[in-house]
Amino acid sequence: VAGLGNYGLRGTRHSVGMAVLDRLARQLAVAEGWRVDKRCCADVALATAHGLELVLLKPRRFMNLNGLSVASAAEIYSLGPGDIYLVHDDLDKALGKVAIKLGGSAR
């Protein structure tokens, strides 16, 4: 699960993905487990939920380069495209609205 955004710019709508990952890590009791993984230029925490092993990822890059961290992490942790969930903002949605979708574009 990758929380996209601009690393270090907390509290902005564009970095909501990272805020969601922080909350998810607290709920899964791994909030103290974040560590820097220089191989993928991201903060990573490992968790287990409902029998699934999760890699929580917060890229340490600006939003437009988050994909590089996600791709590197996918290779490091042997993840395929169907294993990856991205949490990000969408200015086409009203603030506070959530959508789950399969696929997408660079936009």
Summary of the structure (lengths in Angstrom):
residues: 107
radius of gyration: 13.1
end to end distance: 19.2
largest distance: 35.5
contacts: 273
relative contact order: 0.22
helix: 33%
strand: 21%
